């Protein structure tokens, strides 16, 4: 037996993962988490995440993003206000999104994908298709930021056009990847857009500001069944053409 590889010899050191593997792991391990632990996130960590995210590209360096970071009593107050509007069947009907996040007319394959993720989530939670009250309650958890210790509210100036919204998406992705690299999880939430008037009132938006979306951020509670949801992705061959 080669003494260099005897059972009593220490295992050879493994090379540290390279930059590509680290970045890939942060991206591919990102999921929408729908139940969080109450443990606080240090402010220094939140500031570091936002600083990293601000390196997102934007047309002529316009940097169109603005963020409210909600914790503690402010987070609780905004959550209560939005959740109350969601739970009041009369008031809820008076709240309409300012912009269409989803298509006004669903076609395939998008409708099938949307339905699948919804039914997969409800199946994990034990909610049947006729359990409207259970579905309503689960949807309402959006407005409590899924019990995360941090809620993020994103706005954009109304004068900005579609290109700046594309830039904003890259900024949001940067936040989620930077959070993941630090062991945190997130859930980006278009659900808040319906209640933009409530949020604008609670956070004193300027008239020129428009709500883009919200996001929950914190430490995932992996004891919760809903966090077992892993959505599928189309293979590269399904969406890319390589032309020579």
Secondary structure, DSSP 8 states (H G I E B T S, - for coil): --GGG-TTS---------HHHHHHHHHHT--B---B------HHHHHHHHHHHTTS--GGG----EEEEE-HHHHHHHHHHHHHHHH-HHHHHT---SS-SS-SS--TTHHHHHHHHHHHHHHHTT--TT-HHHHHHHHHGGGGGGG-SEEEEEEEETT--HHHHHHHHHHHHHHHHHHHHTT-EEEEEGGGGGGHHHHHHHHT--TTEEEEEEEEEE-B-TTSGGGG-------HHHH-----
